[in-house]
Amino acid sequence: MRRNLVGRSAWLAAVMLLLGSVGVPAQSSFPFDHELLLDAAPMKGSKRVPSLDIAANGAAEIALWCDTVKAQLIVAADTITVIAGPGTGQQCPPERMRGDEDLLSALTQATNWRREGNYLVLTGGRTIRFHLQTN
């Protein structure tokens, strides 16, 4: 029993060491302190494209197709958790409100992230791409 516990402890220490060394570079390339736009065309009848404004501490504002939501992003290595707060309650046509629900659901189901050039790609329930604002 003791030898099994020592073996598990050594394995756990090795995994933590590996995650610690991998996590720092991945986090440094996460686009904290940036605004990103969803890689999508505006919906018919609107010029608005959803955006994600991420602060250095992971606090975020998500401007959806219609509503705006405050959120917290938790990033560790290549994993991400999006915790969304309540929206502002902005009312729009039904198709844009459905778009809000769909996009917010996809964001909160995201489990991993990666950078592809100027894009942040979130994966989980489905894949979502955001383009970093460069101006």
N, C-alpha and C positions, 0 to 999 in steps of 0.2 A: 504494500500500500504506500509506504513512504517513498520507495523508488519511483512509483507511478506519479506521485505528487511532485517530486523533484523534476521528473521528465516533463510534466505539464508546465511547471513553472519556467523551466528553461525554454520550452517552446513558446510560451506566452511572452517572455522577455524578448525573444528573437523577433517575433511578429511585431511587438511594440517598437522595437528598434528600427525595423524595416519601415513600418508605417511612419515613424517620425522622420526618417531620412527622405522618404518619398513625398510626404505631405508638404514640406516647406516649399519646394519648387512649384508644385501644383497650385498651392494657395497664392504664391507670388504672381502667377499669371492669371488668376481670377480677376475679372475687371471690376474690382472695388473702386469706388470714386468715379464711376462712369455712368453715362446714360446710354441706353441701348434701345434700338427700335426693332420691333418684330419684323421678321423677313416675310412680309405680306403686303399686298396692295390694300389700299383703303376699301372699306365696304361701299357699295353703291349708295350714293346720296351723301357721302361724308368724305372729308379729307383726312380724318384722324386715323393714325396707325398706332396700335398699342406700343407703349414704351415701358422700360424698366430702368428706374433711376436708383443706383445702388451706392450707398454711403460706405465709408471706410470700415464702419463697424457692422456692416451687413444689413442695417436698416434700409428698407427699400420702399419706394412708391411705385405702384404698378398702375399706369394709366391704361385701362382696358379700352374696348371699342366704345364704351359709353361712360362707365363709372370709373372711379379711382379708388384704389385700395392701398392701405399701409400694410407692410409685410416685414418679416425678418427672414433673412437668408442665413443659413448655417452651412458653412463650407468646411469640409475636412478631406484633404487629399482630393480625390476625384468624385466625392459624394456631395450631394446638396440636399437640403431640406428647406422648403419654402413654407413658412407659417404665415398665412394671410389673416389680416384683421378684417373688421367690418368695412364695407364700402361707404361712399358718401351718399348713396341713395339716388344718384342721378337717374332720371327717367329718360328713356329713348325708345325708338321703334322696337318692336318685339325681336326682329332679327338681330339687331345689335345687342340687345340684352341677352339673347341666347348665345351670341358670340362671346360675351363677357363670361357667362357661366362655363362655356366650353374651354376658353383660354385659362380661366382661373383654376378649373379642375385639372387641366393638363399641367399647369405650373405646380400645384400642390402635390401632384403625383410624381413629379420629377424626382429622380433618385441619384442621377449622375450628371456630370457636366464635363465638357472638353472645349478647348479652343481650337478653332479652325481659321487661322489668320485673324481677320477682324470680326469673326463671328463667335458668339457663345452658343454652344449647342447643348440643350438640356434633353436628357432622355429619361424614360421611365414608362409611364402609361403610353406616351407617344413622343415623337421627336419634335422639338421646337427650336427654331434658330432666331437669334437676335443679333443685329448688326451694331457694332460699336460706333457711336457718333465720333467722327474725327474732326469736326470743325470747332 
